Amino acid sequence: MAPIDPVRKINQTMKQPINQWLKRHLKGDPFIWAIMLLLTTLSILTVYSAAGALAYRKMQGNTEYYLVKHSLLILSSLGVMWVAHKIDYRYYPGLSKLALWISVPLLFLTWRYGLTLNEASRWLTIPVINKAFQPSDLAQLALIANLANMLAKQQRHIGNFQETLMPMLVWCGVICGLIALTNFSSALLLLLTCMLLMYIGRTPIKYLMMLTAVGIMVGFIAMCAGQRGATALSRLKVFTQDKLPFQTEQAYIAIATGGLYGKGPGNSQQRNFLPHPYSDFIYAVLVEEYGLVGGVVVVLLYLALLYKGIRNVSQSNRAYGGLLSAGLSFALVLQAMVNMGVAVGLGPVTGLPLPFVSMGGTSLLFTGMAVGIILSVSRGDIDESIDELQEQRTTLKNKYK
C-alpha cells in the first residue's frame, strides 16, 4: 500500500472547510461570481493606473489615495451584492414599487436643485453623511424590477391595453422622461431595456410601437426642457462629421498602441491625455495596458453575464424571476457595450461608465445590487430544486420503512 503524502493530506483537509464555507455563504450561479471577481480585479488594477494623473493634481502626488478609495467601494459593492443575493427575489416586487414611488420626487428634486457637475444636475447630497448619489440609479433598478413584476402578473391578459399596458407605458414614460432631463443617454438605454423586457414578456408589437412613440415624445420634451438636450445634439452632430472629437482621438491612440498583448499594467501613456480615463474611457486605457486580448476578454465576460441572465428566463420556475434577471442583465450589458463602443468610435460620446470597472460611487453599489438580484434568482431556483429532491427522498424513506 502506497504511503499517504502528508502535504496532500493537509491540503485536502484545508480545502474542505473552505469549500463548505463557500457553499454555505456564496450561493447562486458560481459562474456569475467568477465573472464579478474577474471584473473587479481588472477594475482595481486599471483604475489605479488611470487615476495616477488625477492623484497628482488633486492629492499632492498621493497615488495610493484613489486606489484605497476605489478598493473600498469595490468591497462595499461586493458586500451589497452578497446581501442582495441572500434575499429571496420574491420580496423584490414590493420593494421595487416603494422605490419607484420614492424615485419620482427624487428625480424631480435632482433636476431642479441637484448638485451640478459638467452642466448637469445628476446628484443629490445625502444629509448628515454629506455624500452625493444619483437617484437615476435607484429609479432604473426600481423600474426594471417593477416592470418585470407587472409583466409576470399579467401574462394571461397581456393584450389588455387599459389594465395591463397602460400602467407600464405610464411608468416607463415618467421615469425615462425625468431621467432624460439630466441624463439623456441613460434614459435612452433604460427605454431600450424596457422594450426588450416587454418583448420577452410577450407584449404585442403594436404596443411596443406605442412605447416607442411615447419615448420619442418624452425625448423631445426633455430635449427642450432638460439640461442636456443641446449637449446631446452637439455630440451627435460631431459624431456624424469627419472630424474626431478630442476624447475619441486619444482613445484611438491608446487602443492602437496597445497592440495584441498591451504595454503591461501601469504603463499607459494616454491616461495623461484622455479626459476621465478612470471612468468614461477606462476601456481605452484597459486595452492599451492589456492589449486586444484583454479587451476581448472583457467583452466576453459581459456577454457571458448576459447569457447567464437570459438563461434564467427558461430555467426559472416563475415568470417574474426570469424576467427580472433578463431585464437587469440587459441594463448592465447594454451600458457596457455602449461604453466600449464609444471608446472604439462606434458611437457618440455619452459619459456612461463601464459597469463594475469604472471608478464611481453609488453607481457601483447599485450595480452590485443588480448583480446580487440576478444571483438571488439563480439561487432561488437552485434551492427550490434541492428542496424538492430532499422532499422526494424523505417521502421514499417513509414509504419503504
Residue pairs with C-beta under 8 A, 6 or more apart in sequence:
25 82
26 33
26 82
27 85
27 86
27 375
27 379
27 382
27 383
28 85
28 374
28 375
28 376
28 378
28 379
28 382
29 308
29 375
29 378
29 379
29 382
31 304
31 308
32 305
32 308
32 371
32 374
32 375
32 378
33 375
35 301
35 304
35 305
35 308
36 78
36 81
36 356
36 371
38 301
39 298
39 301
39 356
39 357
40 74
40 77
40 78
40 356
42 286
42 290
42 294
42 298
42 357
43 70
43 74
43 356
43 357
43 358
43 359
44 67
44 70
44 71
44 74
45 265
46 278
46 282
46 285
46 286
46 289
46 357
47 66
47 67
47 70
47 278
47 282
47 357
47 358
47 359
48 63
48 66
48 67
48 70
48 266
49 265
49 266
49 267
49 268
49 271
49 285
49 289
50 268
50 271
50 277
50 278
50 282
50 285
50 359
51 63
51 66
51 67
51 70
51 277
51 278
51 359
52 63
52 271
53 271
53 272
53 277
54 66
54 278
55 61
55 62
55 63
55 64
55 65
55 66
56 63
59 65
59 66
66 278
66 359
70 359
73 359
73 360
73 361
73 364
73 365
74 364
76 364
76 365
76 368
77 356
77 364
77 365
77 367
77 368
78 368
79 368
80 365
80 368
80 369
80 372
81 368
81 369
81 371
81 372
81 375
82 372
83 372
84 368
84 369
84 371
84 372
84 373
84 375
84 376
85 372
85 373
85 375
85 376
85 379
86 376
87 376
88 376
88 380
89 320
89 321
89 324
89 373
89 376
89 377
89 380
90 318
90 320
90 321
90 380
92 145
92 149
92 324
92 373
92 376
93 145
93 146
93 149
93 320
95 145
96 141
96 142
96 145
96 146
96 149
97 142
97 146
97 149
99 138
99 139
99 141
99 142
99 145
100 139
100 142
100 143
100 146
100 171
100 175
102 138
102 142
103 135
103 138
103 139
103 142
103 143
103 175
104 139
104 174
104 175
104 178
106 124
106 135
106 138
106 139
107 135
107 136
107 139
107 175
107 178
107 179
107 181
108 178
109 124
109 135
110 121
110 122
110 123
110 124
110 134
110 135
110 136
110 182
111 121
111 178
111 181
111 182
111 226
111 227
112 121
113 121
114 121
114 122
114 123
114 124
114 182
115 121
115 122
115 123
115 124
115 125
115 132
117 123
118 351
119 227
119 228
119 231
120 182
120 183
120 227
120 228
120 231
121 182
121 227
122 134
122 136
122 182
122 183
123 132
123 133
123 134
124 132
124 133
124 134
124 135
125 131
125 132
126 132
126 133
131 361
132 361
132 362
133 361
133 362
134 362
134 363
136 179
136 182
136 183
136 186
137 362
137 363
137 366
138 366
139 175
139 178
139 179
140 175
140 179
140 186
140 190
140 331
140 366
141 328
141 366
141 369
141 370
142 175
143 171
143 172
143 175
143 190
143 194
144 190
144 193
144 194
144 197
144 324
144 327
144 328
144 331
145 324
145 327
145 328
145 373
146 171
147 168
147 171
147 172
147 194
147 197
147 198
147 327
148 197
148 201
148 320
148 323
148 324
148 326
148 327
149 320
149 324
150 164
150 167
150 168
151 158
151 168
151 197
151 198
151 201
151 203
151 319
151 323
152 201
152 318
152 319
152 320
152 323
153 320
154 160
154 163
154 164
155 201
155 202
155 319
157 163
157 164
158 164
158 201
158 202
158 203
158 204
159 204
161 207
165 203
165 207
165 210
168 194
168 198
168 211
169 207
169 210
169 211
169 214
172 191
172 194
172 211
172 214
172 215
173 214
173 215
173 217
173 218
175 190
176 187
176 190
176 191
176 194
176 215
176 218
177 187
177 218
177 221
177 222
179 186
179 187
179 190
180 187
180 188
180 218
180 219
180 222
180 226
180 228
181 222
181 225
181 226
181 227
181 228
182 226
182 227
182 228
183 228
184 219
184 222
184 223
184 226
184 228
184 229
184 231
184 232
185 232
185 338
185 350
185 351
185 352
186 352
187 219
187 222
188 215
188 219
189 331
189 334
189 335
189 338
189 352
190 331
191 211
191 215
192 334
193 327
193 330
193 331
193 334
194 211
194 327
195 208
195 211
195 212
196 326
196 327
196 330
197 323
197 326
197 327
197 330
198 207
198 208
198 211
199 208
200 313
200 323
200 326
201 319
201 323
222 229
223 229
223 232
223 233
235 245
235 348
235 349
235 350
236 348
238 245
238 348
238 349
239 245
239 347
239 348
239 349
244 252
244 345
245 349
246 275
247 274
247 275
247 280
247 281
247 349
248 342
248 345
248 349
250 270
250 273
250 274
250 275
250 281
250 284
251 270
251 274
251 281
251 284
251 343
251 344
251 345
252 345
253 270
253 273
254 268
254 269
254 270
254 271
254 274
254 281
254 284
254 285
254 287
254 288
255 284
255 287
255 288
255 295
255 343
255 344
257 263
257 269
257 270
257 288
258 287
258 288
258 289
258 290
258 291
258 292
258 295
259 291
259 292
260 291
260 292
260 293
261 290
261 291
261 292
261 293
262 287
262 288
262 289
262 290
262 291
262 293
262 294
263 269
263 288
263 289
263 291
264 289
265 289
265 290
266 289
267 289
268 277
268 285
268 288
268 289
269 288
270 277
270 284
270 285
270 288
271 277
271 285
271 288
274 281
274 284
274 285
275 281
276 351
277 284
277 285
278 285
278 358
278 359
279 353
279 354
279 358
279 359
279 360
280 339
280 342
280 349
280 350
280 351
280 352
280 353
280 358
281 342
281 343
282 353
282 354
282 357
282 358
282 359
283 295
283 298
283 339
283 340
283 343
283 344
283 354
283 357
284 343
286 294
286 295
286 298
286 357
287 294
287 295
287 343
290 297
295 340
298 340
298 357
299 340
302 332
302 333
302 336
302 337
303 333
305 329
305 332
305 333
305 371
306 329
306 330
306 333
308 329
308 374
308 378
309 325
309 326
309 328
309 329
309 330
309 333
309 374
310 325
310 326
310 329
312 321
312 322
312 325
312 326
312 374
312 377
312 378
312 381
313 322
313 323
313 325
313 326
314 322
315 322
315 381
316 322
316 325
316 377
316 380
316 381
317 381
317 384
321 377
321 380
321 381
322 377
324 373
324 374
324 377
325 373
325 374
325 377
325 378
328 370
328 371
328 373
328 374
329 374
331 370
332 355
332 367
332 370
332 371
335 352
335 353
335 354
335 355
336 354
336 355
338 347
338 350
338 352
339 350
339 352
339 353
339 354
339 355
339 358
340 354
341 347
342 348
342 349
342 350
342 352
353 359
353 360
353 363
355 363
355 367
356 364
356 367
356 368
356 371
